[in-house]
């Protein structure tokens, strides 16, 4: 079985490395547009195989999509980060062009692949890839919620001094500061989190989670890569091993949560067919309003893409 990661930057390379170390596929193909980058990083990773004891072969290629043929899953991390002075619309137009072209090439060689989008702005890039792929939306979805809940759980584990393994959490909505955390659906070893932490502390953690990506950019001057790469690899594992894991994923809604034709973060069951099922949790009035506000923000970005008349 083969998995492809497109984009050999920090996130893509970390994702490829995490997949290889899980030893769940026979081959990982890492593809990049820049000559030698994917080949070099793949070679470096492969040289860890005797140390970390895995058999997955890692192959790096420069823009040769034929090497990705018959991939079970393709992770797309391609795109430019937002540079100073660049408007949001400029970023959308540049990255939509990249994601469209990558998706068309991927589907040409792997018509049955499940596609995981990591490129930003995430929600609208999922929509762009879906329009380009012309396949069922259960096979085109985005990685955001796995990362956002991981950040939330990591902060909670620190605050409560407990193992992050025992924290279960759920976030809905867009990937960004309009995400909707659901403390009611957060538990520690089965105990509701609200019984273990003061309300103001929990609120501070939720606010920190919303700007989790920005906090790292301020510290490092660039976007995060360890947690995003690991999060995408965890989704790949759920698909190739048909685990039926329940994860928050950026998915196309068709009436769920009272919304249609929009990519938004919701809990799903992830298995060999991609999204096996979208789970609708009961929301109270305030949570539903927050989700609708988040959807509004995402839709405004989707409208920018529609206005570009790329499809």
Secondary structure as UniProt FT lines:
FT   STRAND          2..6
FT   HELIX           10..22
FT   STRAND          27..32
FT   TURN            35..36
FT   HELIX           37..46
FT   TURN            47..48
FT   HELIX           49..52
FT   STRAND          57..62
FT   HELIX           65..68
FT   TURN            69..70
FT   STRAND          73..76
FT   TURN            84..85
FT   HELIX           88..109
FT   TURN            111..112
FT   STRAND          114..117
FT   HELIX           122..133
FT   HELIX           137..139
FT   STRAND          140..142
FT   HELIX           145..160
FT   HELIX           164..166
FT   STRAND          167..168
FT   STRAND          171..173
FT   TURN            177..178
FT   STRAND          180..181
FT   HELIX           183..185
FT   STRAND          187..188
FT   TURN            189..190
FT   STRAND          191..192
FT   HELIX           193..195
FT   HELIX           199..210
FT   HELIX           212..220
FT   HELIX           226..240
FT   TURN            241..242
FT   STRAND          245..254
FT   HELIX           256..258
FT   STRAND          260..271
FT   TURN            272..273
FT   STRAND          274..278
FT   HELIX           285..307
FT   TURN            308..309
//
